[in-house]
Amino acid sequence: MSASKKLSLAVKSLCVLNMHADEPLSSVQIAEKLNVNPSKLRRILSMLVKTGLIESSQGAKGGFILKRSADKIDLQEVYCSVEEKKAFYLDFHNNENDDSSAKMNSFFLRLFADVQVVIEDYMRNISIKDVTEKVKGQL
């Protein structure tokens, strides 16, 4: 399973905003710090604004800022802000004539539902503050 590019960009953006909490940053400024395309970043930022994780202001001193403290924003919330599907989205088409296939599909749906719960619980315990502190330690 590949990591979510949208989640990665959203978390990185939130970390940049957390590191510059004293000043609003434009999408161009954030994009430069992350070395990404500003228009691609704006789509992610608009999702984060829409779900209330960040806010945007217009004008010469405008830009994006965290709407809440970084220790109050967890990765699960960020994930839900930018992704449409669960990590283990499965779409099985049952063949009513094949009982073994239906049983196997049912097993995997239950298994992945359980794994999904574990992932979500784990992500709820990691805040943007936690990630920012680890990133700062790497710089």
ABEGO torsion letter per residue (X at the ends): XBBBAAAAAAAAAAAAAAAAAABBBBAAAAAAAAGBBAAAAAAAAAAAAAAGABBBBBEAABEBBBABBAAABBAAAAAAAABABBABBBBBBBBAABAAAAAAAAAAAAAAAAAAAAAAAAAAABBAAAAAAAAAAAX
